[in-house]
Amino acid sequence: RLQNNFPYPGNENRHMYLVCEAKKDKKVVGFCDIDARIPVKKKENPLSPFASTINRPHPYFSDLTVDPNYRRKGIASALVEEGERLAKEMNCQEMYLGVASTNTVALNLYS
């Protein structure tokens, strides 16, 4: 899975991690992943380490997390807003995500 997180030819500027750093102690306090890469189909190149049988809609917003000591300070909202801005910059009109139906905090953030 890790190797699939690196850019592959033609998609260098369509996958990024957003990171939020605390000004006071330079600690990473939040991050998320925006993946707008166009997937390589497994049948087109079965030997490519970037090929996948998973066909997620793109851009896909994932792995949003904020340090518990820094929650309720607008960090998650800022990361989502920046992700939306970057998706628009890539000419994407929508952003997709997956959230567990039991994760009410995330559901409230995204709604």
Biopython code that builds the backbone (N, CA, C, O; Angstrom):
import numpy as np
from Bio.PDB.StructureBuilder import StructureBuilder

atoms = [
    (1, "ARG", "N", (0.816, -1.187, 0.000)),
    (1, "ARG", "CA", (0.000, 0.000, 0.000)),
    (1, "ARG", "C", (0.862, 1.254, 0.000)),
    (1, "ARG", "O", (0.502, 2.237, -0.647)),
    (2, "LEU", "N", (1.970, 1.250, 0.695)),
    (2, "LEU", "CA", (2.802, 2.442, 0.785)),
    (2, "LEU", "C", (3.285, 2.914, -0.580)),
    (2, "LEU", "O", (3.270, 4.111, -0.864)),
    (3, "GLN", "N", (3.714, 1.980, -1.425)),
    (3, "GLN", "CA", (4.237, 2.404, -2.732)),
    (3, "GLN", "C", (3.171, 3.074, -3.579)),
    (3, "GLN", "O", (3.503, 3.866, -4.461)),
    (4, "ASN", "N", (1.926, 2.786, -3.340)),
    (4, "ASN", "CA", (0.854, 3.427, -4.098)),
    (4, "ASN", "C", (0.654, 4.880, -3.702)),
    (4, "ASN", "O", (-0.097, 5.598, -4.361)),
    (5, "ASN", "N", (1.310, 5.326, -2.640)),
    (5, "ASN", "CA", (1.174, 6.704, -2.200)),
    (5, "ASN", "C", (2.189, 7.634, -2.838)),
    (5, "ASN", "O", (2.172, 8.836, -2.573)),
    (6, "PHE", "N", (3.065, 7.108, -3.667)),
    (6, "PHE", "CA", (4.032, 7.953, -4.359)),
    (6, "PHE", "C", (3.464, 8.349, -5.718)),
    (6, "PHE", "O", (2.689, 7.600, -6.313)),
    (7, "PRO", "N", (3.849, 9.524, -6.208)),
    (7, "PRO", "CA", (3.361, 9.942, -7.528)),
    (7, "PRO", "C", (3.811, 8.962, -8.610)),
    (7, "PRO", "O", (4.878, 8.356, -8.507)),
    (8, "TYR", "N", (3.002, 8.818, -9.626)),
    (8, "TYR", "CA", (3.425, 8.029, -10.760)),
    (8, "TYR", "C", (3.299, 8.876, -12.013)),
    (8, "TYR", "O", (2.594, 9.886, -12.017)),
    (9, "PRO", "N", (3.971, 8.473, -13.065)),
    (9, "PRO", "CA", (4.083, 9.317, -14.267)),
    (9, "PRO", "C", (2.760, 9.919, -14.710)),
    (9, "PRO", "O", (1.754, 9.224, -14.851)),
    (10, "GLY", "N", (2.785, 11.239, -14.926)),
    (10, "GLY", "CA", (1.612, 11.956, -15.378)),
    (10, "GLY", "C", (0.702, 12.436, -14.258)),
    (10, "GLY", "O", (-0.275, 13.139, -14.517)),
    (11, "ASN", "N", (1.003, 12.073, -13.031)),
    (11, "ASN", "CA", (0.149, 12.417, -11.899)),
    (11, "ASN", "C", (0.906, 13.109, -10.768)),
    (11, "ASN", "O", (0.436, 13.131, -9.630)),
    (12, "GLU", "N", (2.057, 13.665, -11.068)),
    (12, "GLU", "CA", (2.939, 14.207, -10.035)),
    (12, "GLU", "C", (2.278, 15.278, -9.168)),
    (12, "GLU", "O", (2.564, 15.356, -7.973)),
    (13, "ASN", "N", (1.420, 16.086, -9.729)),
    (13, "ASN", "CA", (0.802, 17.182, -8.980)),
    (13, "ASN", "C", (-0.649, 16.898, -8.612)),
    (13, "ASN", "O", (-1.418, 17.825, -8.357)),
    (14, "ARG", "N", (-1.023, 15.636, -8.583)),
    (14, "ARG", "CA", (-2.420, 15.288, -8.315)),
    (14, "ARG", "C", (-2.577, 14.427, -7.066)),
    (14, "ARG", "O", (-3.620, 13.805, -6.863)),
    (15, "HIS", "N", (-1.545, 14.391, -6.232)),
    (15, "HIS", "CA", (-1.622, 13.664, -4.970)),
    (15, "HIS", "C", (-0.786, 14.410, -3.953)),
    (15, "HIS", "O", (0.386, 14.699, -4.196)),
    (16, "MET", "N", (-1.388, 14.725, -2.804)),
    (16, "MET", "CA", (-0.631, 15.486, -1.814)),
    (16, "MET", "C", (-1.133, 15.203, -0.411)),
    (16, "MET", "O", (-2.272, 14.792, -0.192)),
    (17, "TYR", "N", (-0.240, 15.438, 0.517)),
    (17, "TYR", "CA", (-0.589, 15.405, 1.930)),
    (17, "TYR", "C", (-0.610, 16.835, 2.424)),
    (17, "TYR", "O", (0.305, 17.609, 2.142)),
    (18, "LEU", "N", (-1.637, 17.186, 3.151)),
    (18, "LEU", "CA", (-1.704, 18.496, 3.778)),
    (18, "LEU", "C", (-1.343, 18.304, 5.246)),
    (18, "LEU", "O", (-1.842, 17.391, 5.904)),
    (19, "VAL", "N", (-0.477, 19.164, 5.747)),
    (19, "VAL", "CA", (0.007, 19.038, 7.112)),
    (19, "VAL", "C", (-0.187, 20.362, 7.828)),
    (19, "VAL", "O", (0.086, 21.425, 7.272)),
    (20, "CYS", "N", (-0.658, 20.294, 9.057)),
    (20, "CYS", "CA", (-0.818, 21.473, 9.898)),
    (20, "CYS", "C", (0.194, 21.381, 11.035)),
    (20, "CYS", "O", (0.263, 20.382, 11.751)),
    (21, "GLU", "N", (0.966, 22.432, 11.180)),
    (21, "GLU", "CA", (2.016, 22.466, 12.199)),
    (21, "GLU", "C", (1.682, 23.535, 13.241)),
    (21, "GLU", "O", (1.277, 24.644, 12.891)),
    (22, "ALA", "N", (1.852, 23.200, 14.512)),
    (22, "ALA", "CA", (1.625, 24.175, 15.584)),
    (22, "ALA", "C", (2.728, 25.223, 15.542)),
    (22, "ALA", "O", (3.910, 24.885, 15.482)),
    (23, "LYS", "N", (2.344, 26.485, 15.574)),
    (23, "LYS", "CA", (3.332, 27.567, 15.525)),
    (23, "LYS", "C", (4.257, 27.548, 16.730)),
    (23, "LYS", "O", (5.457, 27.793, 16.608)),
    (24, "LYS", "N", (3.690, 27.255, 17.894)),
    (24, "LYS", "CA", (4.444, 27.342, 19.139)),
    (24, "LYS", "C", (5.603, 26.342, 19.205)),
    (24, "LYS", "O", (6.742, 26.723, 19.476)),
    (25, "ASP", "N", (5.310, 25.072, 18.959)),
    (25, "ASP", "CA", (6.355, 24.050, 19.135)),
    (25, "ASP", "C", (6.728, 23.292, 17.861)),
    (25, "ASP", "O", (7.459, 22.303, 17.918)),
    (26, "LYS", "N", (6.224, 23.756, 16.706)),
    (26, "LYS", "CA", (6.538, 23.160, 15.403)),
    (26, "LYS", "C", (6.147, 21.682, 15.320)),
    (26, "LYS", "O", (6.731, 20.927, 14.541)),
    (27, "LYS", "N", (5.184, 21.279, 16.101)),
    (27, "LYS", "CA", (4.701, 19.904, 16.123)),
    (27, "LYS", "C", (3.621, 19.723, 15.066)),
    (27, "LYS", "O", (2.772, 20.598, 14.893)),
    (28, "VAL", "N", (3.643, 18.603, 14.360)),
    (28, "VAL", "CA", (2.563, 18.286, 13.425)),
    (28, "VAL", "C", (1.331, 17.953, 14.254)),
    (28, "VAL", "O", (1.349, 17.037, 15.077)),
    (29, "VAL", "N", (0.255, 18.712, 14.026)),
    (29, "VAL", "CA", (-0.957, 18.527, 14.821)),
    (29, "VAL", "C", (-2.153, 18.059, 13.994)),
    (29, "VAL", "O", (-3.212, 17.760, 14.547)),
    (30, "GLY", "N", (-1.988, 17.996, 12.682)),
    (30, "GLY", "CA", (-3.066, 17.505, 11.838)),
    (30, "GLY", "C", (-2.571, 17.251, 10.434)),
    (30, "GLY", "O", (-1.605, 17.866, 9.982)),
    (31, "PHE", "N", (-3.244, 16.333, 9.740)),
    (31, "PHE", "CA", (-2.904, 16.083, 8.341)),
    (31, "PHE", "C", (-4.061, 15.376, 7.648)),
    (31, "PHE", "O", (-4.979, 14.861, 8.286)),
    (32, "CYS", "N", (-3.983, 15.369, 6.326)),
    (32, "CYS", "CA", (-4.929, 14.618, 5.506)),
    (32, "CYS", "C", (-4.280, 14.323, 4.154)),
    (32, "CYS", "O", (-3.205, 14.834, 3.839)),
    (33, "ASP", "N", (-4.935, 13.516, 3.387)),
    (33, "ASP", "CA", (-4.439, 13.044, 2.097)),
    (33, "ASP", "C", (-5.461, 13.413, 1.028)),
    (33, "ASP", "O", (-6.653, 13.150, 1.189)),
    (34, "ILE", "N", (-4.995, 14.026, -0.073)),
    (34, "ILE", "CA", (-5.847, 14.335, -1.223)),
    (34, "ILE", "C", (-5.267, 13.574, -2.412)),
    (34, "ILE", "O", (-4.134, 13.828, -2.823)),
    (35, "ASP", "N", (-6.032, 12.653, -2.958)),
    (35, "ASP", "CA", (-5.548, 11.831, -4.066)),
    (35, "ASP", "C", (-6.443, 12.044, -5.283)),
    (35, "ASP", "O", (-7.560, 11.532, -5.346)),
    (36, "ALA", "N", (-5.934, 12.803, -6.241)),
    (36, "ALA", "CA", (-6.675, 13.053, -7.476)),
    (36, "ALA", "C", (-5.982, 12.395, -8.658)),
    (36, "ALA", "O", (-6.248, 12.741, -9.809)),
    (37, "ARG", "N", (-5.090, 11.444, -8.378)),
    (37, "ARG", "CA", (-4.397, 10.751, -9.465)),
    (37, "ARG", "C", (-5.386, 9.915, -10.273)),
    (37, "ARG", "O", (-6.338, 9.353, -9.732)),
    (38, "ILE", "N", (-5.145, 9.848, -11.535)),
    (38, "ILE", "CA", (-5.955, 9.000, -12.406)),
    (38, "ILE", "C", (-5.376, 7.602, -12.296)),
    (38, "ILE", "O", (-4.219, 7.385, -12.654)),
    (39, "PRO", "N", (-6.162, 6.648, -11.806)),
    (39, "PRO", "CA", (-5.600, 5.323, -11.545)),
    (39, "PRO", "C", (-5.194, 4.580, -12.810)),
    (39, "PRO", "O", (-5.825, 4.691, -13.861)),
    (40, "VAL", "N", (-4.122, 3.823, -12.667)),
    (40, "VAL", "CA", (-3.686, 2.925, -13.733)),
    (40, "VAL", "C", (-4.503, 1.652, -13.564)),
    (40, "VAL", "O", (-4.536, 1.067, -12.481)),
    (41, "LYS", "N", (-5.150, 1.235, -14.616)),
    (41, "LYS", "CA", (-5.967, 0.027, -14.542)),
    (41, "LYS", "C", (-5.079, -1.211, -14.504)),
    (41, "LYS", "O", (-4.108, -1.304, -15.255)),
    (42, "LYS", "N", (-5.405, -2.149, -13.641)),
    (42, "LYS", "CA", (-4.631, -3.382, -13.496)),
    (42, "LYS", "C", (-4.544, -4.123, -14.830)),
    (42, "LYS", "O", (-3.497, -4.675, -15.169)),
    (43, "LYS", "N", (-5.638, -4.133, -15.580)),
    (43, "LYS", "CA", (-5.636, -4.871, -16.847)),
    (43, "LYS", "C", (-4.767, -4.188, -17.905)),
    (43, "LYS", "O", (-4.276, -4.847, -18.822)),
    (44, "GLU", "N", (-4.572, -2.844, -17.780)),
    (44, "GLU", "CA", (-3.743, -2.124, -18.740)),
    (44, "GLU", "C", (-2.255, -2.367, -18.489)),
    (44, "GLU", "O", (-1.467, -2.425, -19.432)),
    (45, "ASN", "N", (-1.877, -2.507, -17.238)),
    (45, "ASN", "CA", (-0.477, -2.741, -16.901)),
    (45, "ASN", "C", (-0.414, -3.537, -15.602)),
    (45, "ASN", "O", (-0.216, -2.962, -14.531)),
    (46, "PRO", "N", (-0.583, -4.865, -15.687)),
    (46, "PRO", "CA", (-0.652, -5.679, -14.477)),
    (46, "PRO", "C", (0.645, -5.702, -13.665)),
    (46, "PRO", "O", (0.624, -6.072, -12.491)),
    (47, "LEU", "N", (1.766, -5.315, -14.263)),
    (47, "LEU", "CA", (3.038, -5.346, -13.543)),
    (47, "LEU", "C", (3.377, -4.025, -12.867)),
    (47, "LEU", "O", (4.332, -3.955, -12.095)),
    (48, "SER", "N", (2.620, -2.994, -13.142)),
    (48, "SER", "CA", (2.898, -1.688, -12.548)),
    (48, "SER", "C", (2.637, -1.731, -11.042)),
    (48, "SER", "O", (1.592, -2.214, -10.609)),
    (49, "PRO", "N", (3.589, -1.224, -10.237)),
    (49, "PRO", "CA", (3.334, -1.180, -8.793)),
    (49, "PRO", "C", (2.242, -0.171, -8.443)),
    (49, "PRO", "O", (1.763, -0.148, -7.309)),
    (50, "PHE", "N", (1.848, 0.656, -9.401)),
    (50, "PHE", "CA", (0.829, 1.665, -9.158)),
    (50, "PHE", "C", (-0.543, 1.230, -9.653)),
    (50, "PHE", "O", (-1.536, 1.920, -9.424)),
    (51, "ALA", "N", (-0.601, 0.102, -10.322)),
    (51, "ALA", "CA", (-1.881, -0.376, -10.842)),
    (51, "ALA", "C", (-2.746, -0.866, -9.695)),
    (51, "ALA", "O", (-2.247, -1.348, -8.679)),
    (52, "SER", "N", (-4.038, -0.734, -9.876)),
    (52, "SER", "CA", (-4.953, -1.101, -8.805)),
    (52, "SER", "C", (-6.228, -1.676, -9.379)),
    (52, "SER", "O", (-6.647, -1.331, -10.484)),
    (53, "THR", "N", (-6.828, -2.546, -8.619)),
    (53, "THR", "CA", (-8.160, -3.023, -8.971)),
    (53, "THR", "C", (-9.204, -2.183, -8.248)),
    (53, "THR", "O", (-10.400, -2.309, -8.510)),
    (54, "ILE", "N", (-8.748, -1.326, -7.336)),
    (54, "ILE", "CA", (-9.658, -0.427, -6.626)),
    (54, "ILE", "C", (-9.919, 0.780, -7.509)),
    (54, "ILE", "O", (-8.981, 1.410, -8.000)),
    (55, "ASN", "N", (-11.165, 1.099, -7.709)),
    (55, "ASN", "CA", (-11.505, 2.239, -8.546)),
    (55, "ASN", "C", (-12.278, 3.251, -7.712)),
    (55, "ASN", "O", (-13.505, 3.318, -7.780)),
    (56, "ARG", "N", (-11.547, 4.039, -6.922)),
    (56, "ARG", "CA", (-12.179, 5.080, -6.108)),
    (56, "ARG", "C", (-12.474, 6.285, -6.977)),
    (56, "ARG", "O", (-11.748, 6.562, -7.931)),
    (57, "PRO", "N", (-13.537, 7.001, -6.650)),
    (57, "PRO", "CA", (-13.750, 8.272, -7.345)),
    (57, "PRO", "C", (-12.650, 9.246, -6.937)),
    (57, "PRO", "O", (-12.085, 9.132, -5.849)),
    (58, "HIS", "N", (-12.357, 10.180, -7.792)),
    (58, "HIS", "CA", (-11.269, 11.112, -7.504)),
    (58, "HIS", "C", (-11.734, 12.547, -7.681)),
    (58, "HIS", "O", (-12.601, 12.789, -8.521)),
    (59, "PRO", "N", (-11.217, 13.493, -6.952)),
    (59, "PRO", "CA", (-10.210, 13.336, -5.923)),
    (59, "PRO", "C", (-10.807, 12.697, -4.667)),
    (59, "PRO", "O", (-11.969, 12.920, -4.325)),
    (60, "TYR", "N", (-9.992, 11.908, -4.002)),
    (60, "TYR", "CA", (-10.401, 11.192, -2.815)),
    (60, "TYR", "C", (-9.726, 11.828, -1.607)),
    (60, "TYR", "O", (-8.500, 11.935, -1.563)),
    (61, "PHE", "N", (-10.506, 12.245, -0.642)),
    (61, "PHE", "CA", (-10.021, 12.904, 0.572)),
    (61, "PHE", "C", (-10.000, 11.853, 1.673)),
    (61, "PHE", "O", (-11.024, 11.227, 1.949)),
    (62, "SER", "N", (-8.840, 11.651, 2.309)),
    (62, "SER", "CA", (-8.777, 10.592, 3.325)),
    (62, "SER", "C", (-7.787, 10.915, 4.428)),
    (62, "SER", "O", (-7.022, 11.876, 4.357)),
    (63, "ASP", "N", (-7.832, 10.082, 5.440)),
    (63, "ASP", "CA", (-6.871, 10.070, 6.544)),
    (63, "ASP", "C", (-6.787, 11.379, 7.316)),
    (63, "ASP", "O", (-5.729, 11.714, 7.848)),
    (64, "LEU", "N", (-7.875, 12.114, 7.382)),
    (64, "LEU", "CA", (-7.889, 13.345, 8.170)),
    (64, "LEU", "C", (-7.767, 12.986, 9.646)),
    (64, "LEU", "O", (-8.538, 12.184, 10.173)),
    (65, "THR", "N", (-6.801, 13.585, 10.289)),
    (65, "THR", "CA", (-6.644, 13.386, 11.728)),
    (65, "THR", "C", (-6.060, 14.642, 12.360)),
    (65, "THR", "O", (-5.266, 15.357, 11.748)),
    (66, "VAL", "N", (-6.469, 14.889, 13.590)),
    (66, "VAL", "CA", (-5.968, 16.030, 14.349)),
    (66, "VAL", "C", (-5.578, 15.514, 15.738)),
    (66, "VAL", "O", (-6.313, 14.744, 16.355)),
    (67, "ASP", "N", (-4.427, 15.946, 16.209)),
    (67, "ASP", "CA", (-3.952, 15.590, 17.552)),
    (67, "ASP", "C", (-5.054, 15.936, 18.563)),
    (67, "ASP", "O", (-5.588, 17.044, 18.533)),
    (68, "PRO", "N", (-5.396, 15.006, 19.454)),
    (68, "PRO", "CA", (-6.466, 15.270, 20.426)),
    (68, "PRO", "C", (-6.272, 16.552, 21.241)),
    (68, "PRO", "O", (-7.252, 17.186, 21.633)),
    (69, "ASN", "N", (-5.042, 16.932, 21.494)),
    (69, "ASN", "CA", (-4.782, 18.153, 22.263)),
    (69, "ASN", "C", (-5.040, 19.429, 21.466)),
    (69, "ASN", "O", (-5.033, 20.523, 22.032)),
    (70, "TYR", "N", (-5.268, 19.299, 20.153)),
    (70, "TYR", "CA", (-5.463, 20.474, 19.293)),
    (70, "TYR", "C", (-6.834, 20.476, 18.630)),
    (70, "TYR", "O", (-7.091, 21.293, 17.746)),
    (71, "ARG", "N", (-7.708, 19.582, 19.043)),
    (71, "ARG", "CA", (-9.049, 19.529, 18.444)),
    (71, "ARG", "C", (-9.910, 20.689, 18.908)),
    (71, "ARG", "O", (-9.633, 21.322, 19.927)),
    (72, "ARG", "N", (-10.963, 20.959, 18.139)),
    (72, "ARG", "CA", (-11.927, 22.037, 18.406)),
    (72, "ARG", "C", (-11.282, 23.414, 18.262)),
    (72, "ARG", "O", (-11.677, 24.373, 18.925)),
    (73, "LYS", "N", (-10.272, 23.493, 17.376)),
    (73, "LYS", "CA", (-9.596, 24.766, 17.116)),
    (73, "LYS", "C", (-9.683, 25.154, 15.638)),
    (73, "LYS", "O", (-9.046, 26.117, 15.211)),
    (74, "GLY", "N", (-10.473, 24.405, 14.853)),
    (74, "GLY", "CA", (-10.653, 24.733, 13.443)),
    (74, "GLY", "C", (-9.638, 24.087, 12.514)),
    (74, "GLY", "O", (-9.638, 24.366, 11.315)),
    (75, "ILE", "N", (-8.778, 23.232, 13.041)),
    (75, "ILE", "CA", (-7.743, 22.617, 12.202)),
    (75, "ILE", "C", (-8.353, 21.689, 11.161)),
    (75, "ILE", "O", (-8.001, 21.770, 9.984)),
    (76, "ALA", "N", (-9.255, 20.814, 11.571)),
    (76, "ALA", "CA", (-9.887, 19.891, 10.616)),
    (76, "ALA", "C", (-10.632, 20.663, 9.534)),
    (76, "ALA", "O", (-10.536, 20.331, 8.353)),
    (77, "SER", "N", (-11.371, 21.689, 9.936)),
    (77, "SER", "CA", (-12.101, 22.505, 8.954)),
    (77, "SER", "C", (-11.146, 23.176, 7.976)),
    (77, "SER", "O", (-11.424, 23.241, 6.778)),
    (78, "ALA", "N", (-10.027, 23.672, 8.481)),
    (78, "ALA", "CA", (-9.040, 24.319, 7.614)),
    (78, "ALA", "C", (-8.436, 23.324, 6.626)),
    (78, "ALA", "O", (-8.204, 23.665, 5.466)),
    (79, "LEU", "N", (-8.181, 22.105, 7.076)),
    (79, "LEU", "CA", (-7.633, 21.084, 6.178)),
    (79, "LEU", "C", (-8.652, 20.719, 5.089)),
    (79, "LEU", "O", (-8.292, 20.568, 3.921)),
    (80, "VAL", "N", (-9.904, 20.580, 5.474)),
    (80, "VAL", "CA", (-10.956, 20.276, 4.492)),
    (80, "VAL", "C", (-11.070, 21.416, 3.478)),
    (80, "VAL", "O", (-11.133, 21.172, 2.273)),
    (81, "GLU", "N", (-11.097, 22.646, 3.961)),
    (81, "GLU", "CA", (-11.210, 23.799, 3.058)),
    (81, "GLU", "C", (-10.028, 23.881, 2.102)),
    (81, "GLU", "O", (-10.209, 24.175, 0.920)),
    (82, "GLU", "N", (-8.826, 23.628, 2.594)),
    (82, "GLU", "CA", (-7.650, 23.660, 1.721)),
    (82, "GLU", "C", (-7.713, 22.519, 0.712)),
    (82, "GLU", "O", (-7.336, 22.698, -0.446)),
    (83, "GLY", "N", (-8.185, 21.349, 1.138)),
    (83, "GLY", "CA", (-8.358, 20.237, 0.209)),
    (83, "GLY", "C", (-9.344, 20.576, -0.896)),
    (83, "GLY", "O", (-9.116, 20.244, -2.059)),
    (84, "GLU", "N", (-10.434, 21.233, -0.540)),
    (84, "GLU", "CA", (-11.419, 21.654, -1.544)),
    (84, "GLU", "C", (-10.814, 22.674, -2.508)),
    (84, "GLU", "O", (-11.050, 22.616, -3.715)),
    (85, "ARG", "N", (-10.042, 23.599, -1.970)),
    (85, "ARG", "CA", (-9.396, 24.610, -2.819)),
    (85, "ARG", "C", (-8.443, 23.954, -3.810)),
    (85, "ARG", "O", (-8.428, 24.304, -4.990)),
    (86, "LEU", "N", (-7.652, 23.008, -3.331)),
    (86, "LEU", "CA", (-6.704, 22.314, -4.214)),
    (86, "LEU", "C", (-7.430, 21.470, -5.255)),
    (86, "LEU", "O", (-6.989, 21.390, -6.401)),
    (87, "ALA", "N", (-8.529, 20.845, -4.873)),
    (87, "ALA", "CA", (-9.308, 20.057, -5.833)),
    (87, "ALA", "C", (-9.830, 20.960, -6.952)),
    (87, "ALA", "O", (-9.799, 20.583, -8.123)),
    (88, "LYS", "N", (-10.304, 22.140, -6.592)),
    (88, "LYS", "CA", (-10.775, 23.095, -7.611)),
    (88, "LYS", "C", (-9.633, 23.534, -8.511)),
    (88, "LYS", "O", (-9.817, 23.714, -9.715)),
    (89, "GLU", "N", (-8.447, 23.708, -7.926)),
    (89, "GLU", "CA", (-7.264, 24.069, -8.706)),
    (89, "GLU", "C", (-6.932, 23.005, -9.745)),
    (89, "GLU", "O", (-6.379, 23.308, -10.803)),
    (90, "MET", "N", (-7.275, 21.746, -9.432)),
    (90, "MET", "CA", (-7.042, 20.632, -10.356)),
    (90, "MET", "C", (-8.243, 20.414, -11.271)),
    (90, "MET", "O", (-8.357, 19.377, -11.924)),
    (91, "ASN", "N", (-9.142, 21.406, -11.311)),
    (91, "ASN", "CA", (-10.354, 21.351, -12.138)),
    (91, "ASN", "C", (-11.314, 20.241, -11.737)),
    (91, "ASN", "O", (-12.038, 19.710, -12.579)),
    (92, "CYS", "N", (-11.324, 19.892, -10.467)),
    (92, "CYS", "CA", (-12.268, 18.912, -9.945)),
    (92, "CYS", "C", (-13.413, 19.663, -9.281)),
    (92, "CYS", "O", (-13.188, 20.587, -8.499)),
    (93, "GLN", "N", (-14.620, 19.273, -9.591)),
    (93, "GLN", "CA", (-15.794, 19.952, -9.054)),
    (93, "GLN", "C", (-16.306, 19.311, -7.767)),
    (93, "GLN", "O", (-17.104, 19.913, -7.048)),
    (94, "GLU", "N", (-15.851, 18.096, -7.475)),
    (94, "GLU", "CA", (-16.295, 17.366, -6.299)),
    (94, "GLU", "C", (-15.096, 16.716, -5.629)),
    (94, "GLU", "O", (-14.042, 16.543, -6.241)),
    (95, "MET", "N", (-15.273, 16.362, -4.371)),
    (95, "MET", "CA", (-14.261, 15.624, -3.640)),
    (95, "MET", "C", (-14.990, 14.489, -2.919)),
    (95, "MET", "O", (-16.064, 14.704, -2.357)),
    (96, "TYR", "N", (-14.430, 13.312, -2.931)),
    (96, "TYR", "CA", (-15.067, 12.141, -2.356)),
    (96, "TYR", "C", (-14.342, 11.722, -1.086)),
    (96, "TYR", "O", (-13.148, 11.978, -0.924)),
    (97, "LEU", "N", (-15.075, 11.077, -0.191)),
    (97, "LEU", "CA", (-14.466, 10.570, 1.025)),
    (97, "LEU", "C", (-15.281, 9.403, 1.541)),
    (97, "LEU", "O", (-16.433, 9.201, 1.157)),
    (98, "GLY", "N", (-14.663, 8.653, 2.408)),
    (98, "GLY", "CA", (-15.344, 7.551, 3.078)),
    (98, "GLY", "C", (-15.311, 7.813, 4.573)),
    (98, "GLY", "O", (-14.259, 8.133, 5.127)),
    (99, "VAL", "N", (-16.452, 7.681, 5.227)),
    (99, "VAL", "CA", (-16.545, 7.895, 6.666)),
    (99, "VAL", "C", (-17.437, 6.800, 7.249)),
    (99, "VAL", "O", (-18.493, 6.478, 6.703)),
    (100, "ALA", "N", (-16.992, 6.241, 8.361)),
    (100, "ALA", "CA", (-17.820, 5.246, 9.039)),
    (100, "ALA", "C", (-19.115, 5.898, 9.515)),
    (100, "ALA", "O", (-19.104, 7.024, 10.011)),
    (101, "SER", "N", (-20.207, 5.200, 9.364)),
    (101, "SER", "CA", (-21.507, 5.766, 9.754)),
    (101, "SER", "C", (-21.594, 6.014, 11.256)),
    (101, "SER", "O", (-22.475, 6.743, 11.712)),
    (102, "THR", "N", (-20.697, 5.419, 12.023)),
    (102, "THR", "CA", (-20.677, 5.621, 13.469)),
    (102, "THR", "C", (-19.794, 6.795, 13.889)),
    (102, "THR", "O", (-19.777, 7.156, 15.066)),
    (103, "ASN", "N", (-19.064, 7.395, 12.952)),
    (103, "ASN", "CA", (-18.156, 8.503, 13.262)),
    (103, "ASN", "C", (-18.928, 9.818, 13.172)),
    (103, "ASN", "O", (-18.817, 10.548, 12.187)),
    (104, "THR", "N", (-19.707, 10.110, 14.205)),
    (104, "THR", "CA", (-20.583, 11.281, 14.181)),
    (104, "THR", "C", (-19.804, 12.598, 14.147)),
    (104, "THR", "O", (-20.270, 13.576, 13.563)),
    (105, "VAL", "N", (-18.634, 12.631, 14.762)),
    (105, "VAL", "CA", (-17.832, 13.854, 14.742)),
    (105, "VAL", "C", (-17.440, 14.190, 13.299)),
    (105, "VAL", "O", (-17.571, 15.336, 12.868)),
    (106, "ALA", "N", (-16.965, 13.197, 12.563)),
    (106, "ALA", "CA", (-16.586, 13.426, 11.160)),
    (106, "ALA", "C", (-17.800, 13.752, 10.308)),
    (106, "ALA", "O", (-17.745, 14.648, 9.466)),
    (107, "LEU", "N", (-18.879, 13.045, 10.515)),
    (107, "LEU", "CA", (-20.093, 13.309, 9.738)),
    (107, "LEU", "C", (-20.560, 14.752, 9.937)),
    (107, "LEU", "O", (-20.991, 15.405, 8.987)),
    (108, "ASN", "N", (-20.475, 15.241, 11.158)),
    (108, "ASN", "CA", (-20.860, 16.634, 11.423)),
    (108, "ASN", "C", (-19.893, 17.607, 10.738)),
    (108, "ASN", "O", (-20.318, 18.645, 10.232)),
    (109, "LEU", "N", (-18.619, 17.284, 10.719)),
    (109, "LEU", "CA", (-17.627, 18.141, 10.061)),
    (109, "LEU", "C", (-17.912, 18.241, 8.572)),
    (109, "LEU", "O", (-17.881, 19.335, 8.009)),
    (110, "TYR", "N", (-18.188, 17.116, 7.928)),
    (110, "TYR", "CA", (-18.336, 17.089, 6.475)),
    (110, "TYR", "C", (-19.711, 17.542, 6.002)),
    (110, "TYR", "O", (-19.885, 17.815, 4.814)),
    (111, "SER", "N", (-20.679, 17.629, 6.886)),
    (111, "SER", "CA", (-22.031, 17.995, 6.420)),
    (111, "SER", "C", (-22.239, 19.489, 6.417)),
    (111, "SER", "O", (-23.316, 19.962, 6.054)),
]
sb = StructureBuilder()
sb.init_structure("model")
sb.init_model(0)
sb.init_chain("A")
sb.init_seg("    ")
for serial, (resi, resn, name, xyz) in enumerate(atoms, 1):
    if name == "N":
        sb.init_residue(resn, " ", resi, " ")
    sb.init_atom(name, np.array(xyz, "f"), 0.0, 1.0, " ", f" {name:<3s}", serial, name[0])
structure = sb.get_structure()
